[in-house]
Amino acid sequence: MKKNITLLRIGQVDQSILDKLKKELELSFINFKLSIDPLKEIISLEPSEYNTNRLQYNASKILNRIINYELNKKSFRILGIIDEDIFTNSLNFVFGLAMSPKGKLSKKLVVALISITRLREKFYRRAENKKIFELRVLKEAIHELGHTFNLGHCKNFCIMRFSNSLADTDKKSSKFCDVCLKKLQDYFNKIK
């Protein structure tokens, strides 16, 4: 039985980004019988999620709202995509944030969020490169979804390696290392 991952736009995000991400994620998770479903629907950003001192959105607040949205849906996982700069209380910025199924929440409520803002070359005042941008978006999406499948950060040359900078994202692989792939296979075997 296929399990679906819903792609949800938070604020203004070009639908073509979700369409491209759908194709790439389906290839990346082909062995796990996942379907990727981009929604046409857009969830608007809330003023309470914006920090005027930091000029960024609070990723944790947005993630909590995605959980409430998800309560009425039938997704296996949901990945929110935002084109705004985001932060958490412990970090100046993040490329993404995810909940792990280890917590108090039911497996049906496991969600993740990625921001594509800092993945663009123009954020750093450089000429845009569509291929690099699309690869960065894919890497961050796979990474955050990996967390929703109980994977932690990895020290290997792996998609689950922590990215503290854009250079870290560019250097790491877009694939799971053997150790993480084994953990991922074990996770999916347990939830069949």
C-alpha positions as CSV (number, residue, x, y, z in Angstrom):
1,M,0.0,0.0,0.0
2,K,1.4,3.4,-1.0
3,K,1.7,6.1,1.7
4,N,1.4,9.7,0.6
5,I,3.5,12.7,1.4
6,T,1.6,15.9,0.9
7,L,3.5,19.0,-0.3
8,L,1.9,22.1,1.1
9,R,2.7,25.7,0.1
10,I,2.9,28.1,3.0
11,G,2.6,31.7,1.6
12,Q,3.6,32.5,-1.9
13,V,5.6,29.6,-3.4
14,D,5.6,28.9,-7.1
15,Q,3.7,25.7,-7.9
16,S,6.4,24.7,-10.4
17,I,8.8,24.2,-7.4
18,L,6.4,21.6,-5.9
19,D,5.8,19.9,-9.3
20,K,9.6,19.5,-9.8
21,L,10.0,18.4,-6.1
22,K,7.3,15.8,-6.6
23,K,9.2,14.1,-9.4
24,E,12.5,14.1,-7.6
25,L,11.1,12.9,-4.3
26,E,9.3,10.0,-6.0
27,L,12.7,8.9,-7.5
28,S,14.5,9.4,-4.2
29,F,12.0,7.3,-2.2
30,I,11.1,4.8,-5.1
31,N,11.9,1.7,-2.9
32,F,9.5,2.8,-0.1
33,K,6.2,3.0,-2.1
34,L,5.6,6.6,-1.4
35,S,3.4,8.9,-3.5
36,I,4.1,12.6,-3.5
37,D,1.0,14.8,-3.8
38,P,1.5,18.6,-4.2
39,L,-1.6,20.5,-3.1
40,K,-2.9,23.4,-5.2
41,E,-4.1,24.9,-1.9
42,I,-2.0,27.6,-0.2
43,I,-1.9,28.2,3.6
44,S,-1.3,31.9,4.3
45,L,1.3,33.1,6.7
46,E,0.0,34.5,10.0
47,P,1.3,37.8,11.5
48,S,1.9,36.1,14.8
49,E,4.5,33.9,13.1
50,Y,6.6,36.8,12.0
51,N,9.2,38.2,14.4
52,T,9.6,42.0,13.6
53,N,12.9,42.2,15.5
54,R,14.5,39.4,13.5
55,L,12.7,40.0,10.2
56,Q,12.1,36.3,10.0
57,Y,9.3,33.8,10.5
58,N,9.3,31.4,13.5
59,A,9.6,27.9,12.0
60,S,8.2,26.2,15.2
61,K,5.0,28.3,15.1
62,I,4.5,27.4,11.4
63,L,5.2,23.8,12.0
64,N,2.6,23.7,14.8
65,R,0.1,25.2,12.4
66,I,0.8,22.5,9.8
67,I,0.1,19.9,12.5
68,N,-3.4,21.5,13.1
69,Y,-3.9,21.6,9.3
70,E,-2.9,18.0,9.1
71,L,-5.4,16.9,11.8
72,N,-8.2,16.9,9.2
73,K,-6.2,15.3,6.4
74,K,-5.2,11.7,5.5
75,S,-1.5,12.2,4.7
76,F,1.2,9.8,5.9
77,R,3.5,12.9,6.1
78,I,3.2,16.5,5.2
79,L,6.0,18.8,4.0
80,G,5.4,22.5,4.1
81,I,7.4,24.7,1.7
82,I,7.9,28.4,2.4
83,D,9.7,31.1,0.5
84,E,10.5,33.2,3.6
85,D,13.5,33.3,5.9
86,I,12.9,31.1,9.0
87,F,14.5,30.6,12.4
88,T,14.1,28.6,15.6
89,N,14.8,29.9,19.1
90,S,18.1,28.1,19.2
91,L,19.4,29.0,15.7
92,N,19.7,32.3,13.8
93,F,18.2,30.6,10.7
94,V,17.3,27.2,9.5
95,F,16.8,25.6,6.1
96,G,14.1,23.4,7.6
97,L,12.6,21.9,10.6
98,A,10.8,18.5,11.3
99,M,9.1,16.6,14.0
100,S,10.3,13.1,14.8
101,P,7.7,10.3,15.3
102,K,9.5,9.5,18.7
103,G,7.6,12.2,20.5
104,K,4.2,12.2,22.1
105,L,2.5,12.8,18.7
106,S,0.8,10.0,16.7
107,K,2.6,8.8,13.5
108,K,-0.2,10.5,11.6
109,L,0.8,13.9,12.8
110,V,4.5,13.9,11.8
111,V,5.3,17.0,9.7
112,A,8.2,18.9,8.3
113,L,8.9,22.4,6.9
114,I,11.6,23.7,4.5
115,S,12.4,27.3,3.5
116,I,13.7,27.9,0.0
117,T,14.7,31.5,0.6
118,R,18.4,30.9,1.6
119,L,18.7,28.2,-1.0
120,R,18.6,30.8,-3.8
121,E,21.7,32.4,-5.0
122,K,20.0,35.8,-5.1
123,F,19.8,35.7,-1.3
124,Y,23.6,36.0,-1.3
125,R,23.5,38.6,-4.1
126,R,24.8,36.2,-6.7
127,A,23.5,35.2,-10.1
128,E,20.7,32.6,-10.0
129,N,21.5,29.0,-11.0
130,K,18.3,27.0,-11.4
131,K,19.9,23.6,-11.3
132,I,21.8,24.3,-8.1
133,F,18.7,25.8,-6.5
134,E,16.6,22.7,-7.4
135,L,19.2,20.3,-6.0
136,R,19.3,22.3,-2.8
137,V,15.5,22.2,-2.4
138,L,15.6,18.5,-3.0
139,K,18.4,17.9,-0.5
140,E,16.6,19.9,2.2
141,A,13.3,18.2,1.5
142,I,14.8,14.7,1.7
143,H,16.7,15.7,4.9
144,E,13.7,17.0,6.7
145,L,11.5,14.0,5.6
146,G,14.3,11.8,6.8
147,H,13.8,13.2,10.3
148,T,10.1,12.3,10.0
149,F,11.2,8.7,9.4
150,N,13.2,8.7,12.7
151,L,16.6,9.5,11.2
152,G,18.9,11.8,13.2
153,H,21.8,13.8,11.9
154,C,24.6,11.7,10.4
155,K,28.4,12.3,10.4
156,N,28.8,10.4,7.1
157,F,28.8,12.0,3.7
158,C,25.0,11.6,3.7
159,I,21.8,13.6,3.0
160,M,21.2,13.4,6.8
161,R,24.4,15.4,7.6
162,F,23.5,18.7,9.4
163,S,23.8,21.8,7.3
164,N,25.0,24.8,9.2
165,S,25.6,26.8,6.0
166,L,24.7,26.7,2.3
167,A,28.2,25.3,1.6
168,D,27.3,22.4,3.9
169,T,24.2,21.7,1.9
170,D,26.1,21.9,-1.4
171,K,28.8,19.5,-0.2
172,K,26.6,16.8,1.2
173,S,25.3,13.9,-0.9
174,S,21.7,13.9,-2.1
175,K,21.5,10.2,-1.0
176,F,21.3,8.3,2.2
177,C,24.6,6.6,3.4
178,D,24.4,2.8,4.0
179,V,23.8,3.3,7.7
180,C,20.9,5.7,7.3
181,L,19.5,3.6,4.4
182,K,19.4,0.6,6.7
183,K,17.7,2.6,9.4
184,L,15.2,3.9,6.9
185,Q,14.4,0.3,5.6
186,D,14.0,-0.9,9.2
187,Y,11.6,2.0,9.9
188,F,9.4,1.2,6.9
189,N,9.5,-2.5,7.7
190,K,8.1,-1.8,11.2
191,I,5.2,0.4,9.9
192,K,3.9,-1.9,7.2
